[in-house]
Amino acid sequence: MKYCNRIVANLERKIQKINSESKNVFEEIELGIFHSKKTLRKLRVKITTEGFLSPAEECLFFKTIKPKPLGYLIYYLMLATFQTNRPQNSNKKIKKHIENHIMLYQSYFMEHKAFYQYLERKRTDRDIEYFFRYNGIIKFHPDALSYCIDEGFSTSHDFIAAKIFAHKLLIERLNNELKNLNNPIIVEAPSITTNMNWTGTKSDLIELIYALHETGSINNGSTDIKDLADLFQQVLNIDLGEYYRTYIEIRSRKINQTKFLDRMKKNLEKKMADADQ
């Protein structure tokens, strides 16, 4: 169990680093999902190949260890859905969106009230029923699906424990965001005013920004994407919105991923060729 505790502790350190260093929420989500899945894969290999020394050890694993990486995975997946459907440019709508989701996440605690209270009170008398794989007890609830299809690495309630953990994280995050919306911190920042406007598409400019970043041509590559995006937004009078999400969409193009850069290259080569004639 020391190995399992160690890799989960390592995941939590990585998540703290992701939270503090991510340039935006979608980068945070992508990295969080990656590391959560990686940790779950390591745990699966360990458990399915070596097993447990006792029923008590098995219950402890499915009650306190596995629900953390699984909970983080659920958290980031649900956060992605929340952010994707998030209203734009209206604090009133954003607040309503947040409040509705807080209520939705809290309702899960009531849906599983008895089990939620069991965890909160740190009871152990029903651990064999909830967190032992082969106890012969069949549970009829939707969240037992993982147990039905993956009983070697699941119990009837470890997914519920993970989802409760995820909902707590989501509620804490959204409550903090709600406080910031209600009490905004206004920071005076120097502005760059120009009469130049970006008239291409947002995705074209984002493609250019990421390309400039990867060449390392500005500040010897020490400038991050956020600073470059902020600069271009000010100079060219454009709001790029969730530019990392747009970058993910660019990455997912099946063909011609760098279509704007390709068009720039083609047009410049044509201009130089025309000048030589």
Phi, psi and omega in degrees: 000339179298320179298315181297315178297323183293316182287332175288320176297323178295321176299316182295325176294319179295321180294321176300319179293318178300316181299324184272336187250346182296140183282337178199173188294328182286329173293318177303314181297312183299315180291321179297317178296315182302310184287328177295314179297320180298318179294317178298321178297318178296317179296318180300313180300315181299312186286317183287339179263329185247336179071204184235158179279336184200162174301324180297319179293320178298314179299319180298319180297310184283347179266322189237339186260299181300322181300341180288301178297324177294321178295319177297321178298314177299317180303310183290324177294318179289325177296323178298317178296317179301313183291323180297324182265007184292132177296156180245143168062027176211106181300324180297314180292323179297315179300316179297319178300315180295312182299319179297321181286325175299315178297320179297314181292323179293329181296336179294327178295321179288325179299326180241045188305312184298315181289322177301314179294326177301315179291316183297326181273002178056039177285157180229356189293341180243019182301320180299323179290320186270326193233018176247130190293313190249059183266358177077006181258124180266129180252129181255084173207151186303326183283001174269007183302316182298326178293324181291326185255350183214056187292345177287339182229024182212157170235180183291340187230001181293328178293321178295318178300319179293320181291324175298315177302315180296317181295325176298317178297317180296316180297317178298316180297313183290326175297319178295320179293322178296320178298318180293326177290324181283334181228070185294143175263116183267121180246122178283124180234143177297139182245154177247116183254125177223167175258018178266137181232139174284121183250001172275190179278159177298319182296327177297315181293320179296321176300317179294317181299313180295324178295316177299319180299316185287338177285340182069025186275351180246123182053037179057029177086004183276347179282133182271170183302319183300316180295319178295316180297317179299318180298310181295324179296320180288312185293322186254012174051057181218145174258114183276353178062219180278080187293333179292324176297320177296322178298321177298320178295322178296316179300328185276358178300133181287323179227154174053058182301320184255055187295327179289315178297322178296321180292321176301312181299314181297316182293321179293317178298322178294318180298317180293322178294319179296324181291334181279347184277000000 
